[in-house]
Amino acid sequence: MSLIFGQLVIGPPGSGKTTYCHAMAKFLEKLGRKVAIINIDPANENMEYSPIINISELIKHEEVMSHYRLGPNGALVYCMEFLEANIKWLITKVLNLKDHYLLFDCPGQVELYTHHKSISIIAEKLEQNLIRLCSVHLVDSHHCSDAGKYLSSLILCTTTMLKLGLPHINVMTKFDEMKKFKHCLDFNIDFYTEVLDLKYLLDKLDENPFTSK
């Protein structure tokens, strides 16, 4: 069997996952690659693309909320557990895309990557079926405007990387918006993208009454 490659696109709500998947698919298609976007976020109602595989074919977020009287997050956890239990449904569909590069548009709820196992198990099951993925973690550049937010993002990225156990890259998004808060930046862009000496970041935390020791 031949290997299938792709990206697990993750990140908090609003970080730009769906936009990234759409833009990356168009970019790869321009290079002559066959691309398949797979939506495994059951709460994603504003897709800019037409997914080749959509979790809503298997389970619907709103129906879970209504039937089990769950809130949005509880229903999302249920949907991920249901996908994990029915992973053969996903694997069968993905294995029909052997000549495609895969982009998985994932849910944004943080607890799915820090306190819950379903997505890491799903990634592991895909790996066992010769589907080789890397995780692409999107981070909103607005977090650079506050040392506490930026540090929280670093912790989340590290926790997610360890939890998923995949080759991992962090991508800072919405750079065009940085001009709106450039006056709030304590350091130049390289500091944030390269995660340079964190001692300077700790000094900034001490200057803030909410994050000081």
C-alpha positions as CSV (number, residue, x, y, z in Angstrom):
1,M,0.0,0.0,0.0
2,S,1.2,3.5,-0.8
3,L,1.4,6.2,1.8
4,I,-1.0,9.1,2.0
5,F,0.2,12.5,3.3
6,G,-1.6,15.4,4.8
7,Q,-2.1,18.0,7.5
8,L,-4.2,18.0,10.7
9,V,-5.1,21.7,10.9
10,I,-5.8,22.7,14.4
11,G,-6.0,25.9,16.6
12,P,-8.5,27.8,18.8
13,P,-11.8,29.0,17.4
14,G,-11.4,32.0,15.2
15,S,-7.7,31.3,14.4
16,G,-8.4,30.8,10.7
17,K,-8.4,27.0,10.2
18,T,-11.1,27.0,7.5
19,T,-9.6,29.9,5.7
20,Y,-6.2,28.3,5.8
21,C,-7.5,25.0,4.5
22,H,-9.3,26.8,1.6
23,A,-6.2,28.9,0.7
24,M,-3.7,25.9,1.1
25,A,-5.9,23.8,-1.2
26,K,-6.0,26.5,-3.9
27,F,-2.2,26.9,-3.6
28,L,-1.5,23.2,-3.9
29,E,-3.9,22.9,-6.8
30,K,-2.0,25.7,-8.6
31,L,1.1,23.5,-8.2
32,G,-0.7,20.6,-9.9
33,R,-1.5,18.6,-6.7
34,K,-4.7,16.8,-6.1
35,V,-6.1,18.0,-2.7
36,A,-8.9,16.8,-0.5
37,I,-10.3,18.8,2.3
38,I,-11.8,16.7,5.1
39,N,-14.0,18.5,7.6
40,I,-14.1,16.8,11.0
41,D,-15.6,19.8,12.8
42,P,-19.3,19.1,13.1
43,A,-20.0,22.7,14.3
44,N,-18.3,24.2,11.1
45,E,-21.2,25.9,9.3
46,N,-19.4,28.5,7.3
47,M,-17.1,26.5,5.1
48,E,-15.4,28.4,2.3
49,Y,-14.9,25.1,0.4
50,S,-16.7,21.9,-0.5
51,P,-15.3,19.1,1.6
52,I,-14.7,15.7,0.0
53,I,-15.5,14.1,3.3
54,N,-17.7,15.8,5.9
55,I,-18.3,14.5,9.4
56,S,-21.9,15.8,9.2
57,E,-22.5,12.8,6.9
58,L,-21.9,10.7,9.9
59,I,-23.3,12.8,12.8
60,K,-24.8,16.2,13.1
61,H,-23.8,18.6,15.9
62,E,-27.2,20.3,16.3
63,E,-29.0,16.9,16.4
64,V,-26.7,15.8,19.2
65,M,-27.4,19.0,21.2
66,S,-31.2,18.5,20.7
67,H,-31.4,14.8,21.4
68,Y,-29.1,14.6,24.4
69,R,-29.7,18.2,25.7
70,L,-26.1,19.0,25.6
71,G,-24.4,22.4,25.2
72,P,-22.2,23.2,22.1
73,N,-19.0,21.9,23.8
74,G,-20.5,18.8,25.2
75,A,-22.1,18.0,21.9
76,L,-18.7,18.5,20.2
77,V,-17.0,16.1,22.5
78,Y,-19.8,13.5,21.9
79,C,-19.3,13.9,18.1
80,M,-15.6,13.3,18.4
81,E,-16.1,10.2,20.6
82,F,-18.7,9.0,18.0
83,L,-16.1,9.5,15.2
84,E,-13.5,7.7,17.2
85,A,-16.0,4.8,17.7
86,N,-16.7,4.8,14.0
87,I,-13.2,5.4,12.7
88,K,-13.6,2.7,10.0
89,W,-16.1,5.0,8.3
90,L,-13.4,7.7,8.0
91,I,-10.5,5.4,7.2
92,T,-12.5,3.7,4.4
93,K,-13.3,7.1,2.8
94,V,-9.7,8.4,3.2
95,L,-8.1,5.3,1.6
96,N,-10.1,6.1,-1.5
97,L,-8.1,9.3,-1.8
98,K,-4.7,7.7,-2.4
99,D,-3.6,10.2,-5.0
100,H,-4.6,13.2,-3.0
101,Y,-2.9,15.4,-0.4
102,L,-5.2,15.7,2.7
103,L,-6.2,18.7,4.7
104,F,-8.2,17.9,7.9
105,D,-10.2,20.9,9.1
106,C,-10.5,20.2,12.9
107,P,-12.6,21.5,15.7
108,G,-11.2,24.4,17.7
109,Q,-12.2,23.6,21.2
110,V,-9.0,23.5,23.3
111,E,-10.1,20.7,25.6
112,L,-10.2,18.3,22.7
113,Y,-6.4,18.6,22.5
114,T,-5.4,19.1,26.2
115,H,-7.8,16.9,28.2
116,H,-9.5,14.5,25.8
117,K,-8.1,11.6,23.8
118,S,-10.4,11.1,20.8
119,I,-8.5,13.3,18.3
120,S,-5.2,11.8,19.3
121,I,-6.6,8.3,19.0
122,I,-8.2,9.2,15.6
123,A,-4.7,10.5,14.4
124,E,-3.1,7.3,15.7
125,K,-5.6,5.1,13.8
126,L,-5.0,7.0,10.6
127,E,-1.3,6.5,11.1
128,Q,-1.8,2.8,11.5
129,N,-3.4,2.8,8.0
130,L,-0.4,4.5,6.3
131,I,-1.9,7.9,6.5
132,R,1.0,10.2,7.5
133,L,0.0,13.5,9.0
134,C,1.6,16.5,10.5
135,S,-0.2,18.9,12.8
136,V,-0.4,22.5,11.8
137,H,-1.3,24.6,14.8
138,L,-2.7,28.1,14.0
139,V,-2.2,30.9,16.5
140,D,-3.9,34.3,16.1
141,S,-1.2,37.0,15.9
142,H,-3.3,39.2,18.2
143,H,-1.9,37.1,21.1
144,C,1.5,38.9,20.5
145,S,0.0,42.1,21.9
146,D,-0.1,40.7,25.4
147,A,2.7,38.8,27.1
148,G,0.3,36.7,29.1
149,K,-1.7,35.7,26.0
150,Y,1.4,34.9,24.1
151,L,2.8,32.7,26.9
152,S,-0.6,30.9,27.1
153,S,-0.4,30.2,23.4
154,L,3.0,28.7,23.8
155,I,1.8,26.4,26.5
156,L,-1.2,25.4,24.5
157,C,1.0,24.7,21.4
158,T,3.4,22.6,23.4
159,T,0.7,20.6,25.2
160,T,-1.1,19.9,21.9
161,M,2.2,18.8,20.2
162,L,2.9,16.4,23.0
163,K,-0.7,15.1,23.2
164,L,-1.0,14.4,19.4
165,G,2.6,13.0,19.0
166,L,2.8,14.1,15.3
167,P,5.3,16.2,13.4
168,H,4.2,19.7,14.4
169,I,4.5,23.2,13.2
170,N,3.0,26.4,14.6
171,V,1.7,29.1,12.2
172,M,0.9,32.6,13.2
173,T,-2.1,33.9,11.4
174,K,-3.8,37.2,10.6
175,F,-0.5,39.1,10.2
176,D,-2.3,41.8,8.2
177,E,-4.2,42.7,11.4
178,M,-1.1,43.4,13.4
179,K,-1.0,47.0,12.2
180,K,-4.0,47.6,14.4
181,F,-2.1,46.7,17.6
182,K,1.6,47.2,16.6
183,H,1.8,49.9,19.3
184,C,1.2,47.1,21.8
185,L,4.1,44.9,20.7
186,D,7.0,44.8,23.2
187,F,9.4,43.1,20.8
188,N,10.0,42.8,17.0
189,I,8.3,40.1,15.0
190,D,11.2,37.7,15.1
191,F,10.9,37.4,18.9
192,Y,7.4,36.0,18.5
193,T,7.9,33.8,15.5
194,E,11.2,32.3,16.7
195,V,10.2,32.2,20.4
196,L,13.5,33.8,21.4
197,D,14.8,34.2,25.0
198,L,11.7,33.9,27.2
199,K,13.5,35.8,30.1
200,Y,12.5,39.0,28.4
201,L,8.9,37.8,28.3
202,L,8.9,37.0,32.0
203,D,10.2,40.6,32.6
204,K,7.1,41.9,30.7
205,L,4.8,39.6,32.8
206,D,6.2,41.2,36.0
207,E,5.4,44.7,34.7
208,N,1.7,43.8,34.4
209,P,-0.3,43.9,37.7
210,F,-2.4,41.0,36.6
211,T,0.5,38.7,35.8
212,S,3.2,39.9,38.1
213,K,4.5,37.6,40.9
